[in-house]
């Protein structure tokens, strides 16, 4: 497709190191790095394996230092930044082009009259990365040397070697590396290279992105083996890094399998669309390919092939809230309802005291249940799934779980989450805990506590009760109580409306009273299927949010005129989290805004125009992906995760909602 850069980006160090690529394997593992080939994050690596899928992420192969000998000249194709700030070598200077083929990154290096292409991809369902080189053009042979830099650490940490001795053992077609006796082995193999085992630590890689985040910015990696092969024009070399011994060693075959996998994804998407597929822009196809990166395996004894959704790469795990918000866009919109069904079943088995898990910790401990809205988004995900599939069997299976959730919320569950009998609205929160999606917390400092009755929580609660009434009819259960509860909320939801300001309170009945801060949360009272606001109030919400919060890449989390507004996101953790929901733009919120605008104005052409600037984001930050957040102030630089599930999901869902049949 059209995502590609020439020397104007590839040869500009600042731009080439700022653009990052990502490939994933469907079990939680990934590979990621920069166009320049430079490590800037602790999370970068050619194999970050999920040893306890979808978590237990462990950096195993950090990078390859690749060098070409062509004629009588050496061409260093890699780049490193060292602890003293020096950069060397400058391999990106030979980079003539970088592009995406589907989700596969491609580097094209020009060495005199030779042209060498490199591709990186992962095998679906396995902790296996392929690095494939092909000599596309040459007038004489080219000798390629690859130094494999390995590690074995949690992807959130750094390595200071301090005499660490790994075991490196030759095996057929390669070597295996054992960091210590109990460690999972890394197998480095090739389809044709000569291999030399070694053990040489390279000290002091500087990670500039971690420095900018106020974190440890030094890392050491072990040169474990050297792979060398001479290529004739048209020939290729593949290096494979894997936790498995039995794998496809032929790079061309593995590449065909990867391309076939992506072709199948687009085929499912195209076959489930009601309009002419010839009209699909490349932007939409790339959204579909990006969507697949977040869908990963989460096995349970009851659901061995269970699925979940990774919230964002490179550092997030699967979060209940992000999963439920993202589910319609990532699975239903892409023609994969069977995955949605698996996700719903998987999470239903983890419901506890009427609450969905907020997060599955990286180390595999007991799930955390500190969320009020994730559980309510579960209802919306079930509703959306049924709307596409009319799967009565799954509704029958999940209805007792959903009914139990409603019961727990009525009588009260963790963190003072309970139904207020005075008005039928949902109250949540206690000191020191953050339960809504605006969840930044630094030590004991809860940045946006929002204790009381948050507007999006009650919009979701209202929709959940309307959904329950419909599902009750499907399964032949009494529905009147759910309707009555919803009617009561509808009658009292007017409390959120602030007539003088012309928009809604963000939180009612908090410790300091009602909070009239202008935030985007009120949009959900318009964008969700059932709106508890009048038509005039809906228009007021959309117009006010459009004037004060809307940007080209999403919505600000706080009105720029508010004294707590922070227009840039950066610095150490306290500075970053202090700005996270105090003005920072969230990409995923463009989806609810577009749907709300469409409801109010009924103009799909105008509504879709709000999505168009997101297409340019495929070329910055995470290439072929959409970022988690952006600065609130111009030029609204992308920040946070380079690839965020709910940003992709909501842009895709809104794009479909504004589609006009021809």
N, C-alpha and C positions, 0 to 999 in steps of 0.2 A: 504494500500500500504506500501511501504518500509520506510516511514519517521517515525522513532521511535528512542528513546534514552533510555538507561538503566541508572543505577546508576552512571556510569562514567561521565554523564552529569547532570542528575537530582540531584545527591548528591553533586555536585561541585557548590557552591553558585555563583561563578563568571560566570560560563557557564549557569547555570539555570536562572539567572536574565537577561542575555544578549539575550536570545532567546525569541521571542514574538510570540503569536498566534493571530489570527484574525478570527472572524465570522461576517457576514453581513446579512442584511435583504432585500435588493433590493429597499429600499426607502431612503437610505442615512444613516440609523442608523447602529450601529455596537457594538460589544463587543470585547475587546482586553485586553491582559495582558501578564505576563511572565510565563514561565514554572514553576518558583519557587513560583508563587502565590503572588509575591511582586509587589506593585505599584511602578513603576519607572518614569512614565509620568503623566502629568495632563490629558492626553488623554485616560488613561487606565480606564476601567470600564466594568461591566457586562451588563449594559444597557446604551448606549449613544444613546438616542432617537433622531430621526429627526422629530422635531415637526412642521416644515414647509418643508416637503419633496421637494428636497433631503437635505435641509439645516436646519437651526434652531437646530443644534445638541446640546443636553443638557445631561449632566451627571446626571443620576437618581439613578442607583444602582452602587456603586463603587466596592464593593467586598462582599464576604461572609467570615467571620472568622469561619471556620469549625473545629469541634473537635469531635473525636470519643472516646467513652468509651467502652473498650473491656476487659472483665474480670474485673480486679480491677485496670486497668491502663488507664490513659487519653493519647490520642495521638492528639496533635495539628497538623492539616494538613495545616494550613495557615502560612504566614510569613509577617512580617511588619518591615519596617525600620523607626526609629523615629528621631526626630529633633536633638537629641544628638548624632546621628550616630549609636546607638545600633540597633541590629537586634534581634527581638524576637516576637513570637517563630520562630523556624527553621523547619517549617513543611515539607520543601522539603527533609529533611533527611529521611522521611518515604516514599518518592516517589521512587517506584521501576521502573516505566516505564512511559514515555510520548510518545504519538503517535498521528498521524492524521489518522482518518478514513474518507477518502474523504477530506472534509474541517472541519470535526468535531474534535476538540481537545479532547484527552482522557488522564486522569491521572489515574495511578494505584498505590494505596497506600498499603503498606504492614504493617499491625499492628499485630505483633506476627504471628500467623498462619492464620489470616484473610486477605482477599484481597478485597479492596474497590475500585471501579471504579467511576470516575466522568467524565461526558460529558457536554459540553456547546454548544448550537446551538441557532439560531434565526429562528423564523417563517417567511418565505418569505412573504413580503408585509405588515408586521406589526412590530411595536415597541415592540416586545415580545421576551424575552430571556428565555430559559429553562436551568436549571442547574439540572442535573440528576445524582443521586447516586445509585449504585447497589452493594450489598454485594455479590460478586462473590463466595467467599469461606470463610467458618468460621466453627468453632465447637461449637459456642454458639452465642447468640444474640449480636448485636452491637448497642449501642445507639449513634445516630448522632445528634449533636447540631450545628445549623447554626445561626450566628449573622449577620443580614442584615445591611450593612453600606450604607446609602443613602446620596444623595446630590441633589442639583438642581441648576446647574450653567452652563454657556456656557463652551463648552469643551476647549476653549482657555484660560480659566481663572483659578483662584485658590479660595479656600474658607477659610476665617477666620471667624469662627462662631460668635464670639462677642455677645453671648446671643440670637442668632437666634432661634426662637421657631417655629417648624413645628407642624402641626396637624396630629396626627396619630389615625385613627379610625378603630376599628374592623369591619370586614364584613365577609360574609360567606366564609369559607375556607381561611381566611387571614386577611390582614389589607390594608387600603389605606393610603397613605402619601400625604399630601398637604403642599407644601413649603410655600405658601401664598394663599390668596383667589382666585387670578386670575391664579394660576399655574395649569398646567396639572397634574392630579393626577397620582401617581404611585401605582399600585395594586400589592401587594406581596401575592401570593397564593401558596397553596401546595395541593398535591393530598392526603396527609395522616398525615401531621405533626400537633402536638399541637403547638399553636402560642401564644406568649406572647408579647404584645405591650410594648414598652419602649421609653425612650427619653434620650439618653446619648451620648454626643459629645465625640469623640475621637480626641484629638488635636495633631498636629505636625507630620503628616506623612511626611517623607522626600522623595522627588522625585529626585533620583540621576541623571536621564537623563536630567531633566530640569536644574539642577545645572550645569551639563556639558555644557549646551547650554547657560549659562549665564542668566537664567530666574528664576523667583520665584520658589523655590523648597519646599515650605511648603503647606500642605493642611490639612483641617479638614473634618471629615465625621461623620455622625450621625448614631449611633446604634438605629435603629427604631423598630426592632422586632427580636425575637428569635424563631426559628423553631426547633422542637425537635421530633424525632421519633426513635423507636426501630425497627431494621431490623433483621429478621431471614435470614439465608443463602438463597440466591436467590432472596430476596425481594429488592425493590427499593424505593427511595424517590425522588420526583421532586419538586423543588421550581421554581416558574414562576414569572418573573418581567415583567410588561406590563403597557402600557398606556391605555389598553382596559380592560373592565370588563368581556366581553363574550369571552372566549377563550377555547381551548382544554386543560383540566386540566390533562388528563391522559398522563403521560410522555412517556410511551411505544408507544402509538398511535402517539404522536407528533414526536417521534424519527423516526418511520416508515415513516411518511410523509416527513420528512427532507431527509431521505435516498432515498426515491422515487424521490424526486426533483433532487437530484444529479445524480441518475441513469438516469433520463430523459436527463439531460445535456450531459452525456457521450453518450447516445443513439443517440442524434442528431448529435454529432460530428462523431461518427462511421458511421452512415448512409450516411454522406455526403463526405466520403473519397473514393478515387478511387482505393485504394490499400487494401491488406489483413489486416484486423484489428488485426489479431493475432500477427502482427509484431509491434504493437504500444508499445513503452516503457512506463513504469510508469511515467516517466518524462513528456511525452506529455499529458497523461491523467490529471496529476496534473496541467499542464498549463491551460487546458480547464476549470477545476474546479475553478482555481484561477481567470480566466478571468471573470467568472460570478459575482464575488464580486464587480466589478466596474460598472456594468450596473444597473442603478437606475431609479426610476420614476421622471419625471419632467412634471407635468400636466400644460396644458394651456387650455384656453376656447375652442380653436379650436382642440386641441389634448389632451383630458382628460387622455389618457393612454400614453402620450408622454414619451420618454426615453432620458436619457443623460448618461454621463460617469463621474464618480468620478475620479479625476486625481490620487489620492493616499491616502492611509490611514497611519496614523490616522488623518492628519490635513488638507488635501486639499479638496476643493469643486470641482464643475465641471467647467473646463476651456475649452474654445473653441478650442484652439490649441491642447491640450492633447486629447480632445474628437475626433477630426478629424484624428489625427495621429493614435490613438488607434482603431478607428472604424473597419478597415479591419481585424485586428488580433483578436479583442474581439468578433466580431459578424459574419463576413463573414467566417472566418477561422473555426469557431466553429459550422457552420451550422445554423445560426440564422439571416438570412437576413431581416426578418420582423422587428427585433429590429433596424438594420441599417436604414431601411426605416423610422421608427419612429424618430430616432435621427436626420436624415437629414431634415425631415419635421419640427421638433421642432426648430432646429437652423435656418432654412430658415426664419421662422417667426420673428426672432430677428435680421435679417440683417438690418443695418441702415447706410445710406450713403456709401453703398457698402462695409461694414465691418461686419464681424462676431464678436460676443462678445468674449472678451478675458476671462472674468470671470463673474460669477454670484455671487455677494457678499453674505456672510453668512447671513446677516440680511435681505436679500431680497430686497435691494435697486435696482435702475436702473442698468442694466448690464454695465460693463466697456468695452470700445472698443479700448483699447490701445495695439493693435497688428497689425502687417503687415502680418505675415505668417499664422495665423489661417485661414483667409479667403481663402488663396491660397490652404491650405490643404483641405478645403471644396471641391474644384474641384476634387482633387485626391480621396477623399472619395466617391464622386458621381461616378467618373469613375470606381472605384473598385466595387462599388455596381452594376452598370450596367453590368460590366463584368461577374458577377456571376448570375444575375437575368434576364438580358435583359428586364427590366421593363420599357417599353416605356411610360407608363402612368406617372410614377414619373418623368421621364425626361421631359415630356411635362409640368408637373406642376412646376418643378424647373427651367426650362430654362429661363423664364423671370427674375427670381432672379439672376441667374448666368450672364445673359447678362447685367443686371443693375450693377452688381459688376464690370464687365470689363469696362463699361462706366465710372463709378466713378473713377476707377484707371487711366483711360486715361486722364480724365480732372482734377483729383486731389481730394483727400478727406482729412480726418483728418491727423494731424501730418506730413504734407508735403509729404504724400504718393502720388506719381504721376509718370506718364510715362515721361521719358526724351525724348523729340522729336529729340534730336541729335543722339541717338543711339537705341532708342526703349526699353532700359532697365528701370527697375523700381527703383525709388529713394524713400527713406523713412528716416524719422527721424528729430528730432529737439532737441535742447539742453534741458537736464533735463528729457528726456523721453526714455524709453527702449522698443522697439517694437518687437524685434526678440525673439526667444526662449531663447537666452542668456540674461535673463531679470533681473539679480540681481541689486538691487538698495537699498542703505542705506541712508535714508534722502535725501539730494540733490546729493549724490554721485552715479552716474550711472557707475557701475564697467566696463562694456564693452559696450559703447554707440553704436558702429557700425553704425553710421550715414553715409548714402551714398547709395551704391548699394551692399547689401550683396549677396554673391554668392548663398546661398540656396534660398533666396527670388526670385532671377531671374531664378534659375532652376525651381522653382515652378511656376513662372509666365509663363515661356515657356511651361511647361506641361499643365498649365491651358488653354492656348490658343490652343494648339493642341487638348485638350479634348473638348473645345468649338466647334472647327471645326467639330469634329466627332458627337457631340450631335446635332449641327445645322442640319446636314444631316438627323439625326434620326427624328427630329421634322419638317423637311421641311422648314428650315429657311436658309437664305444666310450664307455660310460658308467661302467665299473667303477672307473677311476682317480678320477673325481670322487666317487663313493660312498665309496671307501676313504679319501680325504682328509677327507671330511665325518665319517666314522665316527671318525677319529682325533681330530678337533676335539671331537666329542661326548664322547669318553672323557676328554679333558684339560680340557674347559671347567669341570669341577668346581673347578679351581684358582681360578676367580673367586669361588667361594662362601666367605663368611666366616661360619663357623658360630656364633661367639660373638656377632657383631653381628646376624646374621639377614638379611643382605643381601649384595650383591656388591661386591667391589673395583671401583673405577672404572678403574684402570690396573694392570697387572702388569708386573714387571720393568723399572721405570723407573730412572733414574739414582740415585734415592734409595730404591729398593725398591718395594714394592707400595703403592698409594695407596688407602686405605680411606675417602676423603672420600665422603660420601653425596651423590650426584648422580643426575639422572634418566636418565642414559645406559643404565643397566641395564634400563630398561623395554623396550628394543628386543629384549632376549633373551627377552622374554615376548610382545611384540606382533607380531613378525615371524612369517610363516607357519610356520617351523620353529623350535621353541624347543629350545636345548641344555640347558635346566634341567629338573630334576624338577618334578613337580606341587607338592610342598611348597616347593621353592625359588621357584617362580613366585609362589605365594601370599605368601611372605615379602617378595619384591620389591614386589609391588603394595601390600601392607599398609603396609610401611615408607615407601614413596614417598607413599602416600596420607596418612599421618599427619604426615610432616615436610615434604614438598615441594608437595603439592597446594594450589592456591588456586582461587578461583572462575573465574579467567581463564587457567589454564595451570599449569605446574609451575615452582617455583623451580629455579634452576640450581645451587644449593648449599644444604645444610642450614643453617637459621638459627642453629644452635648452633655452627657452625664459626667459628673465629676470623677467617677471611677474609671472612665473610659481609657483603654490602653490601645493605641493605634498600631504598635509594632510588637511582634512576638520574638523574643530571643533572650539571651543571657543564661544565667544558671537556673536551676530548677525553680527556685523561689520566684525569680523574675518571669520565667516562662509560664508557670502555673498561675501566677498573679494576673497574667494577660489572657490566659486560655479562654475564659468565658466573659471577659470584660472588654470586648470590642473586637477580638479576633474573628475573622470571617470563617464560617464553616461551609465547606462546599456542599455537603449533603442537604443543607437547608434550601438550596435552589429548587429542589424537587417539590417540597411542600408549598413553596411560594408560587411556583408555576401552576400547580394544581389548584391552589386557592384563587389565583388570578383567573384561571380558566373557569372556575365555578362562578366567580363574580361577573366576569365580562363575557364569557361564552365565545371567546375569539381564539381558536387554536393557533392561528398564524401569529398573532401578537404574543401569545403565551410562549410559543416556541422560540421567539426571538431572544428571550432571556437565557436560553440554553446555549445559544450559538457561541458566545465567548469561551465556553468551556472547551470547545474543540482545540483552541490554541494551546491549552494546557497539556495536551499530549506531547508537546515539543519541549516542555520545561520540566525541571525537577524529576519526576518519574516518567520516563519516556514511554508513551503508550498507556499511561495511567493518569489518574486524577488524584490530587493531593488531599490530605486530611484537612488542612487549614491554610489560611492566607492572612497576611497583615491586613488590618482594618484600614490603614492609610495607604494611599497610592504610593508606589505602583502595585500594591497588594501582592507582594512577593509570596510565592508558595512556601509553606512551612510544614513542620510535623512529618508524618509518614508520607513517603513518596507515592504510596498506593493505598487508598482507603476504600474499604468495601462499601460503606453506605454512600460515599460520594458517587462511585460508579453506579451503584444500584439505583439511587434516586434520580440521577441524570437520565439513565436509561428508561426508568419507569415513566418519568415525566415526558421524555421524548416520545414514547409510545402513546401516552395519553393525549398528546397534541397532534397525533398523526391524522391526516385527512384521507379518507378512502377515495380512490380515484376510479 
